[in-house]
């Protein structure tokens, strides 16, 4: 059973690397995640996967949680800007969910605010 899991892990890593191509990946603590730091405390990533099939090309929701806990302790939150949803318990209930339009408006307002600070 261990050999089968090892082969599955290798296949998933290969497929993820092929899918992400030249984009930045975070390779740390044995994890290989398709995500990137925008700033020191903002990370962009695609929707995390729960199913075995989706984990073949997407970040495993379990691995995302492990990474965030290892590198950001209890100081993190996931903002789901997608229209899709998932079980928030897998991310320790630290998910601001299903708020695509609202979050888009808030982010645009924050961007306008940020630009106004640095334009002066």
Residue pairs with C-beta under 8 A, 6 or more apart in sequence:
11 56
12 55
12 56
13 32
15 56
15 57
16 25
16 32
16 34
16 56
16 57
16 58
16 59
17 25
17 32
19 34
19 57
20 34
23 34
23 36
24 36
25 32
25 33
25 34
25 35
25 36
26 32
26 33
26 35
26 36
26 37
26 67
27 33
28 67
28 70
28 71
29 66
29 67
29 70
29 71
31 63
31 66
31 67
33 45
33 59
33 63
33 64
33 67
34 45
34 46
34 58
34 59
35 43
35 44
35 45
35 46
35 59
35 64
35 67
36 43
36 44
36 45
37 43
38 44
41 72
45 59
45 64
46 58
46 59
47 58
47 80
47 82
47 84
47 86
48 58
48 59
48 60
48 61
48 64
48 86
48 91
49 55
49 57
49 58
49 59
49 60
49 61
50 61
50 86
50 87
50 90
61 86
61 90
61 91
62 90
64 78
64 91
65 90
65 91
65 92
68 76
68 78
68 91
69 76
76 94
77 94
77 95
77 96
78 91
78 94
78 95
78 96
79 95
79 96
79 99
79 103
80 86
80 95
80 96
80 97
80 98
80 99
81 99
81 100
81 103
81 104
81 107
82 100
83 98
83 100
85 97
85 98
86 95
88 94
88 95
88 97
96 103
